[in-house]
Amino acid sequence: MKDNRIKNNLEEKFKQLLPDEKAPAELKAEVFGTLDTFTLLGDIVDLFTTKFTATEAEFLNIHQDEKE
């Protein structure tokens, strides 16, 4: 859903840059490929920072509860 809004916004920006022409396919592919890469990197960073830390803390809490 969020990706579609970003892509739609970029499509509009391309139209504003060249209102009478269609944006070059290579340029669009490169821009959207870069965005996909940034999205993937963001997901990986989120996985190994926030989610990994939360999972590790939960595991340690469960392990601590079992000892008691």
C-alpha positions as CSV (number, residue, x, y, z in Angstrom):
1,M,0.0,0.0,0.0
2,K,2.8,2.4,1.0
3,D,4.8,1.3,-2.0
4,N,2.0,2.1,-4.4
5,R,1.7,5.7,-3.0
6,I,5.4,6.2,-3.5
7,K,5.3,4.8,-7.0
8,N,2.3,6.8,-7.9
9,N,3.9,10.0,-6.6
10,L,7.1,9.3,-8.6
11,E,5.0,8.7,-11.7
12,E,3.5,12.1,-11.2
13,K,6.9,13.7,-10.7
14,F,8.1,12.1,-14.0
15,K,5.1,13.6,-15.7
16,Q,5.9,17.0,-14.4
17,L,9.5,16.8,-15.6
18,L,8.5,15.9,-19.1
19,P,4.8,16.9,-19.5
20,D,4.6,16.2,-23.3
21,E,6.9,13.2,-23.3
22,K,7.0,9.8,-21.6
23,A,9.8,9.3,-19.2
24,P,12.6,7.0,-20.5
25,A,12.0,3.4,-19.4
26,E,15.7,3.1,-18.4
27,L,15.4,6.0,-16.0
28,K,12.2,4.8,-14.5
29,A,13.6,1.3,-14.0
30,E,16.7,2.7,-12.3
31,V,14.7,5.0,-10.0
32,F,12.3,2.2,-9.0
33,G,15.1,-0.3,-8.6
34,T,16.9,2.1,-6.3
35,L,13.8,2.6,-4.2
36,D,13.3,-1.2,-4.0
37,T,16.9,-1.5,-2.8
38,F,16.4,1.2,-0.1
39,T,13.2,-0.5,1.0
40,L,15.0,-3.8,1.3
41,L,17.9,-2.3,3.2
42,G,15.4,-0.6,5.5
43,D,13.6,-3.9,6.2
44,I,16.9,-5.6,6.9
45,V,18.0,-2.8,9.3
46,D,14.7,-3.0,11.1
47,L,14.9,-6.7,11.3
48,F,18.4,-6.7,12.9
49,T,17.8,-3.7,15.2
50,T,14.3,-3.4,16.5
51,K,12.8,-6.8,15.9
52,F,15.9,-8.8,16.7
53,T,16.4,-7.0,20.0
54,A,12.8,-7.3,21.0
55,T,12.8,-11.1,20.2
56,E,16.1,-11.5,22.1
57,A,14.7,-9.7,25.1
58,E,11.5,-11.8,25.0
59,F,13.6,-15.0,24.8
60,L,15.7,-13.9,27.8
61,N,12.5,-13.1,29.8
62,I,11.1,-16.6,29.0
63,H,14.4,-18.2,29.9
64,Q,14.6,-16.2,33.2
65,D,11.0,-17.1,34.1
66,E,11.8,-20.8,33.6
67,K,14.7,-20.6,36.1
68,E,12.6,-19.1,38.8
